[in-house]
Amino acid sequence: MSELTTNGVAAERAQRVLDELGTVVLGQEDLLRQMMVALLAGGHALLEGVPGTAKTLSIRSLAMALELRFGRVQFTPDLMPTDLIGVNVLDQMKREFTFHSGPVFTDLLLADEINRAPAKTQAALLEAMQERQVTVDGQTRPLPAGFTVFASQNPVEYEGTYPLPEAQLDRFLLKITIGYPGAEAERAILDRYVEGFSADRAETYGIKPVLSSGELVGLRQSVATVHVEPTVRDYITRIVRATREEPSLALGASPRAGVSLFLASRAEAFLAGRDFVTPDDVKMLVLPVLRHRVVLTPEAEVEGQTVDQRLAGLLTTIPAPRGAEA
């Protein structure tokens, strides 16, 4: 079987996961697709939306569709690093320390309201996200191969929050903004509740496992074979470098942002059933990949501009490869 055929079959299986999620999470197609992009690219995602927009439901459903372990941590100001990664406890009978693992030892971790935890707790999560491991009392312990963080934060409630440092934000492959579902989808949500569905009870979701954790590893390997032409790689580089020259941005995107855009674009192309990346794949992911990696100048903020507006405007000034070039 050729690589193209193999990737096509693998992409169909990934699409089946999205189809299964769409039966439970209604009216949030962009959210589900971008979550799948992050998972296939081996990255983490920051979800921003008001309460009640299916963030927890989406992540829990994704774990069920992939037969992955799901863990949730409610971040609070008094949350300690040991509450997250685990702690060594002295066994009085054996007179030796025993490690009690924390909730990070899972496959999909929902870090709920991550910006409510202090910096030292966020720093503990930083190692887990970057290295897929945690260090307790000098001993390093690996996390599961599929470990992925989906963190949520509320754009409305700012009181009692700790801004995420740039180093933490840069570890998220995507920042996904979540809006309200359309009127038809919102009505369909009520119909689901009439039929017995409840977001608080996973047994009512009706999610059927589509893939296993081992098969997810295979999908990621397929994504890594997606081809990116030199002209498209140059296009990614020009976009990232342009953010550093944009007058309305006080902080441009780092080289890691270019790598993230490259990886996410390959995952998007794979989901579309292609074994090559197009400029449109890149354009589609510029906002979720870069919006949390750049900072507006104070003057731009006073004028009421947003990061998304500036990135979208910047994108129109950078010519994309066309035809045979791409």
N, C-alpha and C positions, 0 to 999 in steps of 0.2 A: 504494500500500500504506500502510495507516495506521501510526502510530507504534507502536501496541499490537502489531499483527501483525509489524512489523519487529523489535521487541524480543523477541517470542516466538521468532522464527526465530533471532535472535542468541543467545538464551539456550539454545536447543537445541544450538547449536554449542558453546557453552561447556560444556554438560553432557556432550557427546560427549568432550571433553577429559578430564573426570573419569572417564568410563567407560573410556577408554583407559588412564589411569593406574591404575585399579583392577585391571587385568589383570596389573600388574607389582608394585605396592605393595599387599600384602594386609593386611587388618585395620587399616588406618589411614585410614578414611574421613573422620574429622574433620580430621585433618592435611591431607589433600588438598584438602578443601573450603575450609579456612581459607587455605591457600596460594593457591588460586584467587581467593578474596575479595581478598586483598592485591594480587594481580597485576591484577585487574580494576579495583580502586580506585586503582591507580597508587602503591601504598605498598610498604614493605619489611616483612619479618617476621623476628622473632627466634625460633628454634626451640630449645627446651630439652628434653632427654631424655637418657637414658643411652646409651652407645655401642651400636650395633647395632639401633637402632629405625628404620632406613630414612630417615634425614635426607638423606644424600647421594644415595641412590637416588631419592628422591622429586623432588629438585630436578633431577637429571640427566634423569629421565624427563619432567618437565614441559618442560624445554628441548627435548627431542626431539619431544614432541607438538606443540609450537608452532613448530618449526623455528627456535629461537633459539640463539644462541651461548652456550655454558656455560663458565664459568671457576671455578676453585677455588683459594683461597689458604689455606694452613695458617698460622694466626696463631701466632707464637712470640715469646718475650720479646726476641729479637734482630731481629725484623722491623722494617725501617725504612720510613718513608713512601715513599721512592723505590722500594722493592721492590713497592709497591702501585700507585702512580699513574704511575711512570715517571721518566725522568731525561734531561737533555740531555747528550750525549756528544760530545766534541770529535773531529771527523774530521780526522786529521792530514794527509791528502792534500788535502782541500778547504779546510782551515783554517777550518772553521765548525762550529757545534754542530748536531747532529742529535738530534731527540727520539726516544727509544726508549720506546714506550708500555708501561705496566704492565698487569697483569691486570684492572684495573677497566674497561678498554675492552672490554667484553663486554655481553651482554644480561642474563643471569642469573648473578650472582656468588655463590658459596658462600664466605662468610667463616667458615671452620671454626675453632671454639674461639676466637671473637673476643676473649674476655676474657683471653686469654694474651698479648696484645700490649700494649705500654706506651701511655701516654696520647697521646704525640705521633703514633703510628701510627693510633690510633683517631680522632684529630682530623683526619687526612688523609682518612679515610673519611667523616667528618662532612660535609665540603663536597660530596663526590660524592653522598651520599644526599640532601641537602637541595636542592642546586642543579643536580644532574645535570651537573656539570662539575668539572674539577680545575684547579688553578693551579700551574704549575711555572715558577720563575724569573720570576715576574711575568706570564707569559702564560697566559691561560685557554683551556682546550680542552674543548669539549662532549663529553659521553658519548652513547652511542646512546639513541634515544628510549625504547626499552623497558628501559633499565637498571633492574634491580631487585636488591636485596641480600637474600639469605636467609642470615642469620648463625646459627651454632649455638653453644651452650654446654652444658657438662656440669654438671648439678646436684650431682654427687657429688664430683668432684675440685676442691678449692679451692686446694690448694697450687700456688704459681707462677702465680696468676691476678691480674689487675688488674680491680677492679670497674668496670663501665661507668658513666661519669658520667651524671647525670640528663639532660643535654642530648643525649647519644648515645641513651639509651633512648627519649627522647621522639620521636626520628625514626623509630622503628619503629612502623608502623601497628598491628601485632599482635605479641603474644608468645604463641606456640603451645606449649603443654606436650604432650609426647608420652609416652604410656604404652605398655605392652606390648600386642601383638595378642591376640585371644582364642585359645582352645585350637584351635578349628577352623582359624582362619587360620594359626596357627603350624605346624600339621600340613601345611597346603596349601603353605606355604613350602618344606618339605622335599620335597614332591612336585615342586615346580618345579625344584629342584636335581637330582632324579632325571631329569627331562626335559631337562637340559642347561643350565638357567639358571645364571648366575653374576653376582652384583652387581658384580664387578670387570670384567666384559666387557659393554660396552653393546650389542654386536652380538647378545647373547642375550636382550635385553629383549623384542624383538618389537614395539616401539612404532611405530605408524604415525602420520605427521604428520597432524594434524587441522586446524590453522590455521597461517597464516603470521604473521610479525611485523607485517606491514601490516594483517592482519585483526584482530590484537590491538588495534591502535590504534582500529579501528572498533568493537570491543566496548566499549572504554573510553568511547567517545563515546556509545554506547547507554546505558551505566550512568549517564552524566551526565544523561540525560533522565528517569531514574526519579524520580517525584514523592514528596515528603515533606511531608505535611500540617503546618500550623502547630502542631496539637496534638501531633504526634509530635516535631516539633522542640523544642517546649517540654518534652516528656518527656525528651529527651536532655539538655537544659540542666539540668533538675532533678536528674537522676542525677549529672551531673558536679559540680554545686555541692554536692550532699549529701556528696560525699567530703571536702569541705573542712570540713564541720561534724561529721564522724564522730569521736567521742572516741578511738577506737582507731587512728586514722590520724594520723601525725605530719605527713605531706605528702599533700595532696589532688591531684586531677587538674587540669591546666592547661586554659586555653581551647582549646589545640591538641587536647587529648584529646576535647573535644566535637566538633570538626571531624572528627577521626579516626573517632569513633563514627558520625557522620553519613555519612561517605563509605563506611565499611565496611558500614553497614546498607543503603545503596543497592545495593552489589555483591551482598549476600546476597539481597535482594529480586529482583534481576535473575537470579541463578542459580536462584531458585525459579520463574522464568517470569512474574513480576509487574512491572508498571510503577509500582508504589507500594510504600512501606515501611509495614510494620505494627509495632505495639509488640513483637510477638514477634521480629521481625528484630533489633530493638534489644537486647532481653533476651539473645538468643543470643550477641551479640558483646560484651556488657559486660565479661566476664572477659578475653578475649584482648586487648581494646583498652585496658583500664584496669589490669590486674594489674601491669604494669611501670612504671606512672606514679604509683603511690601507695606510701607507705612506712608500715609499722606502727610504733606507738610501742614503746619498749623494754618497757613493761609488758605490752603485748599479746603480744610475742614470748616473754617469760618465761612467760606463761600458755599458750603453745603454740598460739596462734591463727595462722592463715595469712591472707594477703591475699585469696585466693579465698573463704575462709569469710566474711570481713568484707564483701566486695563482694556476695556472694550474700545475706547477711543484710540488707545495706543495701537491696538491690533489692526485698526483700519489703515494705519500709516506704514505698515510693514508688508511689502508685497510677498505673496505666497508663491511657491513654485507652481508652474502650470504645465499641463500636457505632459510631454515626454520628460520634462525636467523632474517631475514627481514620480 
